[in-house]
Structure formats: structure tokens, C-alpha cells
Amino acid sequence: MVVPLGWNDRQNDEQRDDHPTTTAAATAATTAATTRRAVATVSSPSDRAEMGYAARMRFEPGDLALLAETVEIEIETAAPGGSSHRTIVWVVVDGEDAFVRSVRGTGARWYREAVANPVVTIHIADRILSARAVTAADPVSVRRTSDALAHKYPGDPGTPPMLRPEVLDATLRLTPS
């Protein structure tokens, strides 16, 4: 089994509490991610905007494409008034939305912190994106995220745990902040 650099049994589970098993397939996917091309579309006015409500903020097309082609990101969270920490998670893009899900469900430290303090930082390659993590446990978002996970990580042994019914409520939508 291939594990991310710096991970070993001495590190606490909270640091790696939400990283599905990394395999040779995931490592190969990481290498292949540099050659993937993601297509992001420019949104038309949403129904909300047409009704006079503020439209939801979207990532820039380049940032969305980077999220779509990247296998793993680090999400930095902090408890209100606490220190920050980073956790490696999978990210998926469906349409103009980016999603993350906790493989350990709603009890994972990073998930609890993101819900309590939704301002998060995404570390991706040499980029840093400021974002908000918004609960997305509605059936449509859960299905979109599950479908995107199955499509992006096919055959990876870390995928089935991400699709278990008991973790579906731990789905978050990322929006730029």
C-alpha cells in the first residue's frame, strides 16, 4: 500500500481521520490528474437571481477546474477560538459545485469544525483558496456527490466507504469566501 508522504502510525487519527485508503491506483490517479482536463461552464442567471435573491457564489472556472482534476486536497479547519489543522480529503466537482465528504461521518474532527466554523482554507498544489463549507446533506447534493465520487475514483478501495449510508450526511458544499 502507498501512503501519503509523512503519514505513519505515530501520527494521530485526527490528522488523517478522513482520508480513504490511499492505494497505488490513487497514486496513479494523482499522476494522471496533471493531464486531465476539466470543463467548467459559465453560469447563466440562476432562478434565485431572477427572483431577486442573491445568487450563490461560484468558484472561478480555473479554480473549479483545478479542484476537478486534483485527486486530494488539504482542508484547513479550526474550532471556534481554537487552533487550525489540516486534513487530507477527496474533493469532487459536479457542474459548478465543489463537494467534500467525511469518510468518518459527522463525527470526524474536521467535519465538526467546518460546521461550527464554516470558513475553511483549501490547500491545493501551490494554491490556497479561501472557502466556506456549507452543509449539503439534502438528497440531491448527496446523490450528486456520490455519483461524482464513484466517477472520479472508480475502482479505488477508498470509494465504497465514501458511499456508505452512514456517511452521506457528512457532505459539504464548498463555496468561495
C-alpha positions in Angstrom: 0.0 0.0 0.0 1.2 3.5 -0.8 0.5 6.2 1.8 0.9 9.9 1.6 4.3 11.3 2.5 4.7 12.0 6.2 1.9 9.7 7.3 2.8 6.9 9.7 1.3 5.1 12.7 2.7 7.6 15.1 0.5 10.4 13.8 -2.8 10.8 15.4 -6.0 9.6 13.8 -7.4 13.1 13.8 -4.9 14.3 11.3 -5.7 11.5 8.9 -9.3 10.9 10.2 -10.9 11.4 6.8 -8.5 10.1 4.2 -9.7 7.0 2.4 -7.1 4.3 2.0 -4.5 5.5 -0.4 -3.6 2.9 -3.0 -1.4 2.5 -6.0 -4.5 3.3 -8.1 -4.9 6.6 -6.2 -1.2 7.4 -6.7 -1.5 6.7 -10.4 -4.6 8.9 -10.5 -2.6 11.7 -8.8 0.0 11.4 -11.6 -2.8 11.3 -14.2 -4.5 14.2 -12.7 -1.9 16.6 -14.2 -3.0 15.5 -17.6 -6.8 15.6 -17.0 -8.8 18.4 -18.4 -11.9 19.7 -16.6 -14.6 21.7 -18.3 -16.2 24.4 -16.3 -19.2 26.3 -17.7 -20.1 29.9 -17.1 -23.4 30.0 -15.2 -26.4 31.7 -16.5 -28.6 33.7 -14.1 -29.9 31.4 -11.5 -33.6 31.1 -10.6 -32.7 32.7 -7.3 -31.1 35.7 -9.0 -34.1 36.1 -11.4 -36.4 36.1 -8.3 -34.4 39.0 -6.8 -32.3 36.8 -4.4 -28.6 36.9 -4.3 -27.0 34.3 -6.5 -24.8 31.7 -4.8 -21.1 32.5 -5.2 -19.2 30.2 -7.5 -15.5 29.4 -7.8 -13.7 30.9 -10.8 -13.6 28.5 -13.7 -9.8 27.9 -13.3 -10.2 27.2 -9.6 -13.1 24.8 -10.3 -11.1 23.0 -13.0 -8.2 22.7 -10.5 -10.5 21.2 -7.9 -12.0 18.8 -10.5 -8.6 17.5 -11.7 -6.9 17.2 -8.3 -7.2 13.8 -6.5 -6.6 15.1 -2.9 -6.7 18.4 -1.2 -5.9 19.6 2.3 -8.8 21.3 4.1 -7.8 23.5 6.9 -10.4 23.9 9.7 -10.4 25.3 13.1 -12.8 25.0 16.1 -14.2 28.4 17.1 -11.5 30.1 19.1 -9.2 27.1 18.5 -6.1 26.4 16.5 -6.3 25.2 13.0 -5.2 21.9 11.5 -5.2 20.3 8.1 -6.8 17.1 6.9 -6.4 15.4 3.5 -9.8 14.8 1.8 -11.1 14.0 -1.6 -12.9 16.7 -3.5 -15.3 16.4 -6.4 -16.9 18.8 -8.8 -20.3 18.4 -10.3 -21.4 21.2 -12.6 -20.4 24.4 -10.9 -20.3 23.0 -7.4 -17.5 21.5 -5.3 -18.2 19.0 -2.6 -16.3 17.1 0.1 -17.5 14.3 2.4 -16.1 12.9 5.6 -15.4 9.1 5.3 -15.8 9.0 9.1 -19.2 10.7 9.0 -20.4 13.7 11.0 -18.2 12.7 14.0 -14.9 13.5 12.2 -13.0 16.4 13.8 -12.5 18.3 10.6 -16.2 18.0 9.7 -17.4 19.1 13.1 -15.0 22.1 13.0 -16.2 23.1 9.4 -19.8 23.0 10.5 -19.1 25.0 13.7 -16.8 27.5 11.8 -17.5 27.3 8.1 -14.6 29.4 7.0 -12.1 26.9 5.7 -8.9 27.1 3.7 -8.2 24.7 0.7 -4.6 23.9 0.1 -4.2 22.5 -3.4 -0.8 22.1 -5.1 0.8 25.6 -4.7 -2.6 27.4 -4.4 -4.6 28.5 -1.4 -8.3 29.0 -1.8 -10.5 30.6 0.9 -13.8 28.9 1.1 -17.0 28.3 3.1 -18.2 24.8 3.9 -21.9 24.6 3.8 -23.9 21.5 4.9 -25.2 19.7 1.8 -27.0 16.7 3.2 -30.1 17.2 1.0 -30.9 14.2 -1.2 -29.9 16.0 -4.5 -26.5 17.1 -3.2 -25.8 13.7 -1.6 -26.6 12.0 -4.9 -24.5 14.4 -6.9 -21.6 13.9 -4.6 -21.9 10.1 -4.5 -22.1 10.0 -8.3 -19.1 12.3 -8.7 -17.0 10.3 -6.2 -17.8 7.0 -8.0 -16.9 8.6 -11.3 -13.7 10.3 -10.1 -12.3 7.4 -8.0 -13.5 4.2 -9.8 -12.0 1.0 -8.6 -10.3 2.7 -5.6 -10.9 0.7 -2.4 -11.5 4.1 -0.6 -14.6 4.8 -2.7 -17.1 2.3 -1.2 -16.6 3.7 2.3 -17.4 7.2 1.0 -20.7 5.9 -0.3 -21.9 4.2 2.9 -25.3 5.4 4.0 -24.0 6.4 7.5 -21.6 9.0 6.0 -23.9 10.6 3.5 -25.0 13.3 5.9 -21.3 14.4 6.2 -21.5 16.1 2.7 -20.4 19.7 2.5 -20.5 22.1 -0.5 -17.5 24.4 -0.8 -18.1 28.0 -2.0 -15.5 30.7 -2.3 -15.3 33.2 0.5 
